[in-house]
Amino acid sequence: MRVLILEDDPWIADLLKQIVLSLRPGARVDCQGRVADAIAAWQREPAQMVIADWNLPDGNGTRLLQAVRSQDREVALVMITSRADRDSVLEVRPLGISAFISKPFQVPKVLDCLRRLLPGDDAPAPATASDRDFLGHLAALPDEEIDLPLSAELCQQLQDTSDAPANLQQLGDLWQHDPAVQARLVAAANSPLYNSAGQPCSNLADAVRRLGAATALNLVQGLALRPVARLQDADLQSLGEGLLQTQLSVRQRVTELARACQLDPAPLQCAALLQRMGELAVLQQAQIWRGRGLELHEDQLQRALRQHSSELANRLKAHWRLPIVLRELIGACYGLAPGNTRREPILMRLAVAEMQNADSREVQRLRRLAGLA
């Protein structure tokens, strides 16, 4: 089964894709951001469901739906729109639209809507012989397929409730300790659609404010809908929990250091949670790999962590367009850039050095550079 999505916001398009895949894991989902491209995609290969936003940069999504209806009167059409007036609904009535999704939408309602409309699922394609080299798989992985796992507790919480927290403060309190949430929301807040002024966003609170509570909640709920949202195998869970505890310890220490220096701790807290994202990305891919029925032994996993963690982290920073200031803070966890005099990177390096029981002379040097001696 094939589903065609027309949505110019890549984060919302990905969310809709995850909703479809959570209901029909075997579906092929094609996301397009322009009306002309979506019409061309339909003409190349028709789909069994079409989901289209109404207003797009190059015209109305109704053009796609008209092209579909000129060839197929049965395929399910879903219109995403902020228009709720009677005239707008009557305007597209001849197209026989199956359902309207109002913006800003709520994920549980979209799930219920698509569950009723999606055709039966296709069986996922079996693993092939060429899929049996995990390191080769990581090297060939497209950027858009690299992601981070949710913590088990937050994943369960998101899957168990459909109620949004009442305010932005509650959102921050729920998500401030999860690397996947931090990465997703900061990345979305720095994308062109949400950052028209070109001002970098380097922490969770600013990201939630920029996106708005409804969009932020939708994006986080989308993380929990992924076919592999969290680490499930015992060995992967153990490794992931160890990484998270390290990240949280650095986060706590750098918060203390920032406050001692009267600096804003928020960007440093975000960097602390993202410092091991390469390793987490490898673990996420290992869980997906095993979920496909492919073997992955301990020695292979450890080799993948050694050889590919740094590469995946760098690819994520570029793909998510993380701002330079945040990249510098993450990099400082591993070493200071030559000639650095900024206190924030020094504090990041100091926090990690303390956690690693670094030579006391190095710690004292960093404390002097930070003005804490």
Contacts in CASP RR format, 6 or more apart in sequence:
PFRMAT RR
TARGET T0000
AUTHOR 0000-0000-0000
METHOD contacts of the structure
MODEL  1
MRVLILEDDPWIADLLKQIVLSLRPGARVDCQGRVADAIAAWQREPAQMV
IADWNLPDGNGTRLLQAVRSQDREVALVMITSRADRDSVLEVRPLGISAF
ISKPFQVPKVLDCLRRLLPGDDAPAPATASDRDFLGHLAALPDEEIDLPL
SAELCQQLQDTSDAPANLQQLGDLWQHDPAVQARLVAAANSPLYNSAGQP
CSNLADAVRRLGAATALNLVQGLALRPVARLQDADLQSLGEGLLQTQLSV
RQRVTELARACQLDPAPLQCAALLQRMGELAVLQQAQIWRGRGLELHEDQ
LQRALRQHSSELANRLKAHWRLPIVLRELIGACYGLAPGNTRREPILMRL
AVAEMQNADSREVQRLRRLAGLA
1 24 0 8 1.000
1 26 0 8 1.000
1 27 0 8 1.000
1 28 0 8 1.000
1 48 0 8 1.000
1 49 0 8 1.000
1 118 0 8 1.000
1 119 0 8 1.000
1 120 0 8 1.000
1 121 0 8 1.000
1 122 0 8 1.000
2 27 0 8 1.000
2 28 0 8 1.000
2 29 0 8 1.000
2 30 0 8 1.000
2 45 0 8 1.000
2 46 0 8 1.000
2 47 0 8 1.000
2 48 0 8 1.000
3 20 0 8 1.000
3 24 0 8 1.000
3 27 0 8 1.000
3 28 0 8 1.000
3 29 0 8 1.000
3 30 0 8 1.000
3 47 0 8 1.000
3 48 0 8 1.000
3 49 0 8 1.000
3 50 0 8 1.000
3 51 0 8 1.000
3 118 0 8 1.000
4 30 0 8 1.000
4 32 0 8 1.000
4 38 0 8 1.000
4 41 0 8 1.000
4 42 0 8 1.000
4 47 0 8 1.000
4 49 0 8 1.000
4 50 0 8 1.000
4 51 0 8 1.000
5 13 0 8 1.000
5 16 0 8 1.000
5 17 0 8 1.000
5 20 0 8 1.000
5 29 0 8 1.000
5 30 0 8 1.000
5 31 0 8 1.000
5 32 0 8 1.000
5 50 0 8 1.000
5 51 0 8 1.000
5 52 0 8 1.000
6 32 0 8 1.000
6 33 0 8 1.000
6 35 0 8 1.000
6 38 0 8 1.000
6 50 0 8 1.000
6 51 0 8 1.000
6 52 0 8 1.000
6 53 0 8 1.000
6 56 0 8 1.000
6 61 0 8 1.000
6 64 0 8 1.000
7 13 0 8 1.000
7 16 0 8 1.000
7 31 0 8 1.000
7 33 0 8 1.000
7 51 0 8 1.000
7 52 0 8 1.000
7 53 0 8 1.000
7 80 0 8 1.000
8 33 0 8 1.000
8 34 0 8 1.000
8 53 0 8 1.000
8 56 0 8 1.000
8 57 0 8 1.000
8 193 0 8 1.000
9 53 0 8 1.000
9 193 0 8 1.000
10 31 0 8 1.000
10 33 0 8 1.000
10 191 0 8 1.000
10 193 0 8 1.000
11 188 0 8 1.000
11 191 0 8 1.000
11 193 0 8 1.000
11 215 0 8 1.000
11 219 0 8 1.000
12 215 0 8 1.000
12 218 0 8 1.000
13 31 0 8 1.000
13 33 0 8 1.000
14 31 0 8 1.000
15 107 0 8 1.000
15 218 0 8 1.000
15 219 0 8 1.000
15 221 0 8 1.000
15 222 0 8 1.000
16 31 0 8 1.000
16 51 0 8 1.000
16 110 0 8 1.000
17 29 0 8 1.000
17 31 0 8 1.000
18 222 0 8 1.000
18 223 0 8 1.000
18 225 0 8 1.000
18 226 0 8 1.000
19 107 0 8 1.000
19 110 0 8 1.000
19 111 0 8 1.000
19 114 0 8 1.000
19 222 0 8 1.000
19 225 0 8 1.000
20 27 0 8 1.000
20 29 0 8 1.000
20 49 0 8 1.000
20 114 0 8 1.000
20 118 0 8 1.000
21 27 0 8 1.000
21 29 0 8 1.000
21 225 0 8 1.000
21 226 0 8 1.000
21 227 0 8 1.000
22 111 0 8 1.000
22 225 0 8 1.000
22 226 0 8 1.000
22 227 0 8 1.000
23 111 0 8 1.000
23 114 0 8 1.000
23 115 0 8 1.000
23 118 0 8 1.000
24 118 0 8 1.000
24 120 0 8 1.000
24 121 0 8 1.000
24 122 0 8 1.000
25 121 0 8 1.000
25 124 0 8 1.000
25 227 0 8 1.000
26 121 0 8 1.000
26 122 0 8 1.000
26 123 0 8 1.000
26 124 0 8 1.000
27 118 0 8 1.000
27 121 0 8 1.000
27 122 0 8 1.000
30 41 0 8 1.000
30 47 0 8 1.000
32 38 0 8 1.000
32 41 0 8 1.000
33 56 0 8 1.000
34 56 0 8 1.000
34 57 0 8 1.000
34 58 0 8 1.000
35 56 0 8 1.000
35 58 0 8 1.000
35 59 0 8 1.000
35 60 0 8 1.000
35 61 0 8 1.000
35 63 0 8 1.000
35 64 0 8 1.000
36 58 0 8 1.000
38 52 0 8 1.000
38 61 0 8 1.000
38 64 0 8 1.000
39 63 0 8 1.000
39 64 0 8 1.000
39 67 0 8 1.000
42 50 0 8 1.000
42 64 0 8 1.000
42 67 0 8 1.000
42 68 0 8 1.000
43 67 0 8 1.000
46 68 0 8 1.000
46 71 0 8 1.000
46 72 0 8 1.000
46 75 0 8 1.000
47 75 0 8 1.000
48 75 0 8 1.000
48 76 0 8 1.000
48 118 0 8 1.000
48 119 0 8 1.000
49 75 0 8 1.000
49 76 0 8 1.000
49 77 0 8 1.000
49 78 0 8 1.000
49 114 0 8 1.000
49 117 0 8 1.000
49 118 0 8 1.000
49 119 0 8 1.000
50 64 0 8 1.000
50 65 0 8 1.000
50 68 0 8 1.000
50 75 0 8 1.000
50 76 0 8 1.000
50 77 0 8 1.000
50 78 0 8 1.000
51 78 0 8 1.000
51 80 0 8 1.000
51 101 0 8 1.000
52 61 0 8 1.000
52 62 0 8 1.000
52 64 0 8 1.000
52 65 0 8 1.000
52 77 0 8 1.000
52 78 0 8 1.000
52 79 0 8 1.000
52 80 0 8 1.000
53 61 0 8 1.000
53 80 0 8 1.000
53 81 0 8 1.000
54 60 0 8 1.000
54 61 0 8 1.000
54 62 0 8 1.000
54 79 0 8 1.000
54 80 0 8 1.000
54 81 0 8 1.000
54 82 0 8 1.000
54 83 0 8 1.000
55 61 0 8 1.000
55 81 0 8 1.000
55 82 0 8 1.000
61 79 0 8 1.000
62 79 0 8 1.000
62 91 0 8 1.000
62 92 0 8 1.000
62 95 0 8 1.000
65 77 0 8 1.000
65 79 0 8 1.000
65 92 0 8 1.000
65 95 0 8 1.000
65 97 0 8 1.000
66 95 0 8 1.000
68 75 0 8 1.000
68 77 0 8 1.000
69 77 0 8 1.000
69 95 0 8 1.000
69 96 0 8 1.000
76 98 0 8 1.000
76 99 0 8 1.000
76 117 0 8 1.000
76 118 0 8 1.000
76 119 0 8 1.000
77 95 0 8 1.000
77 96 0 8 1.000
77 97 0 8 1.000
77 98 0 8 1.000
78 97 0 8 1.000
78 98 0 8 1.000
78 99 0 8 1.000
78 100 0 8 1.000
78 101 0 8 1.000
78 113 0 8 1.000
78 114 0 8 1.000
78 117 0 8 1.000
79 92 0 8 1.000
79 97 0 8 1.000
79 99 0 8 1.000
79 100 0 8 1.000
79 101 0 8 1.000
80 100 0 8 1.000
80 101 0 8 1.000
80 103 0 8 1.000
80 105 0 8 1.000
81 88 0 8 1.000
81 100 0 8 1.000
81 101 0 8 1.000
81 102 0 8 1.000
81 103 0 8 1.000
82 102 0 8 1.000
82 103 0 8 1.000
83 89 0 8 1.000
84 102 0 8 1.000
89 100 0 8 1.000
98 117 0 8 1.000
99 113 0 8 1.000
99 117 0 8 1.000
101 109 0 8 1.000
101 110 0 8 1.000
101 113 0 8 1.000
104 214 0 8 1.000
104 215 0 8 1.000
104 218 0 8 1.000
105 218 0 8 1.000
106 162 0 8 1.000
106 164 0 8 1.000
106 214 0 8 1.000
106 218 0 8 1.000
107 162 0 8 1.000
107 217 0 8 1.000
107 218 0 8 1.000
107 221 0 8 1.000
107 222 0 8 1.000
107 225 0 8 1.000
108 162 0 8 1.000
127 292 0 8 1.000
127 293 0 8 1.000
127 294 0 8 1.000
131 137 0 8 1.000
131 292 0 8 1.000
131 294 0 8 1.000
132 294 0 8 1.000
132 295 0 8 1.000
134 285 0 8 1.000
134 286 0 8 1.000
134 289 0 8 1.000
134 294 0 8 1.000
134 296 0 8 1.000
134 300 0 8 1.000
134 301 0 8 1.000
134 304 0 8 1.000
135 300 0 8 1.000
135 303 0 8 1.000
135 304 0 8 1.000
135 307 0 8 1.000
135 308 0 8 1.000
137 285 0 8 1.000
137 289 0 8 1.000
138 282 0 8 1.000
138 285 0 8 1.000
138 304 0 8 1.000
138 308 0 8 1.000
138 311 0 8 1.000
138 312 0 8 1.000
139 308 0 8 1.000
141 285 0 8 1.000
141 312 0 8 1.000
143 315 0 8 1.000
143 316 0 8 1.000
143 318 0 8 1.000
143 319 0 8 1.000
144 319 0 8 1.000
146 281 0 8 1.000
146 285 0 8 1.000
146 312 0 8 1.000
146 315 0 8 1.000
146 316 0 8 1.000
146 319 0 8 1.000
147 180 0 8 1.000
147 226 0 8 1.000
147 281 0 8 1.000
147 284 0 8 1.000
148 179 0 8 1.000
148 180 0 8 1.000
148 183 0 8 1.000
148 277 0 8 1.000
148 280 0 8 1.000
148 281 0 8 1.000
148 284 0 8 1.000
149 180 0 8 1.000
149 228 0 8 1.000
149 229 0 8 1.000
149 230 0 8 1.000
149 231 0 8 1.000
149 240 0 8 1.000
149 280 0 8 1.000
149 283 0 8 1.000
149 284 0 8 1.000
149 287 0 8 1.000
150 158 0 8 1.000
150 178 0 8 1.000
150 180 0 8 1.000
150 181 0 8 1.000
150 223 0 8 1.000
150 224 0 8 1.000
150 229 0 8 1.000
150 230 0 8 1.000
151 177 0 8 1.000
151 178 0 8 1.000
151 180 0 8 1.000
151 230 0 8 1.000
151 244 0 8 1.000
152 230 0 8 1.000
152 231 0 8 1.000
152 237 0 8 1.000
154 174 0 8 1.000
154 175 0 8 1.000
154 178 0 8 1.000
154 181 0 8 1.000
154 224 0 8 1.000
155 223 0 8 1.000
155 224 0 8 1.000
155 229 0 8 1.000
155 230 0 8 1.000
157 174 0 8 1.000
158 220 0 8 1.000
158 221 0 8 1.000
158 223 0 8 1.000
158 224 0 8 1.000
159 224 0 8 1.000
164 213 0 8 1.000
164 214 0 8 1.000
164 217 0 8 1.000
165 171 0 8 1.000
165 174 0 8 1.000
165 213 0 8 1.000
165 217 0 8 1.000
167 213 0 8 1.000
168 205 0 8 1.000
168 208 0 8 1.000
168 209 0 8 1.000
168 212 0 8 1.000
168 213 0 8 1.000
171 208 0 8 1.000
171 213 0 8 1.000
171 216 0 8 1.000
171 217 0 8 1.000
172 204 0 8 1.000
172 205 0 8 1.000
172 208 0 8 1.000
175 181 0 8 1.000
175 182 0 8 1.000
175 185 0 8 1.000
175 204 0 8 1.000
175 220 0 8 1.000
176 182 0 8 1.000
176 204 0 8 1.000
176 269 0 8 1.000
177 248 0 8 1.000
177 251 0 8 1.000
177 273 0 8 1.000
178 273 0 8 1.000
179 244 0 8 1.000
179 247 0 8 1.000
179 273 0 8 1.000
179 274 0 8 1.000
179 276 0 8 1.000
179 277 0 8 1.000
179 280 0 8 1.000
180 223 0 8 1.000
180 280 0 8 1.000
181 204 0 8 1.000
181 220 0 8 1.000
181 223 0 8 1.000
182 204 0 8 1.000
182 270 0 8 1.000
182 273 0 8 1.000
182 274 0 8 1.000
183 274 0 8 1.000
183 277 0 8 1.000
183 316 0 8 1.000
183 320 0 8 1.000
184 219 0 8 1.000
184 220 0 8 1.000
184 223 0 8 1.000
185 204 0 8 1.000
185 207 0 8 1.000
185 208 0 8 1.000
185 211 0 8 1.000
185 216 0 8 1.000
185 219 0 8 1.000
185 220 0 8 1.000
186 201 0 8 1.000
186 202 0 8 1.000
186 203 0 8 1.000
186 204 0 8 1.000
186 207 0 8 1.000
186 270 0 8 1.000
186 320 0 8 1.000
186 322 0 8 1.000
186 326 0 8 1.000
187 320 0 8 1.000
187 321 0 8 1.000
187 322 0 8 1.000
188 194 0 8 1.000
188 207 0 8 1.000
188 211 0 8 1.000
188 215 0 8 1.000
188 219 0 8 1.000
189 195 0 8 1.000
189 201 0 8 1.000
189 206 0 8 1.000
189 207 0 8 1.000
189 210 0 8 1.000
189 211 0 8 1.000
190 200 0 8 1.000
190 201 0 8 1.000
190 320 0 8 1.000
190 321 0 8 1.000
190 322 0 8 1.000
190 323 0 8 1.000
191 321 0 8 1.000
194 210 0 8 1.000
194 211 0 8 1.000
195 201 0 8 1.000
195 210 0 8 1.000
200 323 0 8 1.000
200 324 0 8 1.000
200 325 0 8 1.000
200 326 0 8 1.000
201 207 0 8 1.000
201 210 0 8 1.000
201 323 0 8 1.000
202 266 0 8 1.000
202 267 0 8 1.000
202 270 0 8 1.000
202 271 0 8 1.000
202 323 0 8 1.000
202 325 0 8 1.000
202 326 0 8 1.000
202 329 0 8 1.000
203 266 0 8 1.000
203 267 0 8 1.000
203 269 0 8 1.000
203 270 0 8 1.000
204 266 0 8 1.000
204 269 0 8 1.000
204 270 0 8 1.000
205 266 0 8 1.000
206 266 0 8 1.000
207 216 0 8 1.000
208 216 0 8 1.000
211 219 0 8 1.000
223 229 0 8 1.000
227 288 0 8 1.000
228 284 0 8 1.000
228 287 0 8 1.000
228 288 0 8 1.000
228 291 0 8 1.000
231 237 0 8 1.000
231 239 0 8 1.000
231 240 0 8 1.000
231 283 0 8 1.000
231 284 0 8 1.000
231 287 0 8 1.000
232 287 0 8 1.000
233 286 0 8 1.000
233 287 0 8 1.000
233 290 0 8 1.000
235 298 0 8 1.000
235 301 0 8 1.000
236 283 0 8 1.000
236 286 0 8 1.000
236 287 0 8 1.000
239 279 0 8 1.000
239 283 0 8 1.000
240 279 0 8 1.000
240 280 0 8 1.000
240 283 0 8 1.000
243 276 0 8 1.000
243 279 0 8 1.000
243 280 0 8 1.000
243 283 0 8 1.000
246 276 0 8 1.000
246 355 0 8 1.000
247 272 0 8 1.000
247 273 0 8 1.000
247 275 0 8 1.000
247 276 0 8 1.000
248 272 0 8 1.000
248 273 0 8 1.000
249 355 0 8 1.000
250 272 0 8 1.000
250 275 0 8 1.000
250 333 0 8 1.000
250 351 0 8 1.000
250 352 0 8 1.000
250 355 0 8 1.000
251 269 0 8 1.000
251 272 0 8 1.000
251 273 0 8 1.000
253 351 0 8 1.000
253 354 0 8 1.000
253 355 0 8 1.000
254 265 0 8 1.000
254 268 0 8 1.000
254 269 0 8 1.000
254 271 0 8 1.000
254 272 0 8 1.000
254 347 0 8 1.000
254 348 0 8 1.000
254 351 0 8 1.000
255 265 0 8 1.000
255 268 0 8 1.000
255 269 0 8 1.000
257 347 0 8 1.000
257 350 0 8 1.000
257 351 0 8 1.000
257 370 0 8 1.000
257 372 0 8 1.000
258 264 0 8 1.000
258 265 0 8 1.000
258 268 0 8 1.000
258 344 0 8 1.000
258 347 0 8 1.000
259 265 0 8 1.000
260 372 0 8 1.000
261 343 0 8 1.000
261 347 0 8 1.000
261 370 0 8 1.000
261 371 0 8 1.000
261 372 0 8 1.000
263 343 0 8 1.000
263 344 0 8 1.000
263 347 0 8 1.000
267 325 0 8 1.000
267 326 0 8 1.000
267 329 0 8 1.000
267 344 0 8 1.000
268 329 0 8 1.000
268 344 0 8 1.000
268 347 0 8 1.000
268 348 0 8 1.000
270 326 0 8 1.000
270 329 0 8 1.000
271 326 0 8 1.000
271 329 0 8 1.000
271 330 0 8 1.000
271 331 0 8 1.000
271 332 0 8 1.000
271 333 0 8 1.000
271 348 0 8 1.000
272 333 0 8 1.000
272 348 0 8 1.000
272 351 0 8 1.000
274 322 0 8 1.000
274 326 0 8 1.000
274 330 0 8 1.000
275 330 0 8 1.000
275 331 0 8 1.000
275 333 0 8 1.000
275 334 0 8 1.000
275 352 0 8 1.000
276 309 0 8 1.000
277 312 0 8 1.000
277 313 0 8 1.000
277 316 0 8 1.000
278 308 0 8 1.000
278 309 0 8 1.000
278 310 0 8 1.000
278 312 0 8 1.000
278 313 0 8 1.000
278 316 0 8 1.000
279 305 0 8 1.000
279 309 0 8 1.000
281 309 0 8 1.000
281 312 0 8 1.000
281 313 0 8 1.000
281 316 0 8 1.000
282 301 0 8 1.000
282 304 0 8 1.000
282 305 0 8 1.000
282 308 0 8 1.000
282 309 0 8 1.000
282 312 0 8 1.000
283 305 0 8 1.000
286 296 0 8 1.000
286 301 0 8 1.000
286 304 0 8 1.000
289 296 0 8 1.000
290 296 0 8 1.000
313 330 0 8 1.000
316 322 0 8 1.000
317 327 0 8 1.000
317 330 0 8 1.000
322 330 0 8 1.000
328 337 0 8 1.000
328 342 0 8 1.000
328 345 0 8 1.000
329 344 0 8 1.000
329 345 0 8 1.000
329 348 0 8 1.000
330 348 0 8 1.000
331 345 0 8 1.000
331 348 0 8 1.000
332 340 0 8 1.000
332 344 0 8 1.000
332 345 0 8 1.000
332 346 0 8 1.000
332 348 0 8 1.000
332 349 0 8 1.000
333 348 0 8 1.000
333 349 0 8 1.000
333 352 0 8 1.000
334 352 0 8 1.000
335 349 0 8 1.000
336 345 0 8 1.000
336 346 0 8 1.000
336 349 0 8 1.000
337 345 0 8 1.000
340 346 0 8 1.000
341 369 0 8 1.000
343 369 0 8 1.000
343 370 0 8 1.000
343 371 0 8 1.000
346 366 0 8 1.000
346 369 0 8 1.000
346 370 0 8 1.000
347 370 0 8 1.000
349 366 0 8 1.000
350 363 0 8 1.000
350 366 0 8 1.000
350 367 0 8 1.000
350 370 0 8 1.000
350 372 0 8 1.000
353 362 0 8 1.000
353 363 0 8 1.000
353 366 0 8 1.000
354 363 0 8 1.000
364 373 0 8 1.000
367 373 0 8 1.000
END
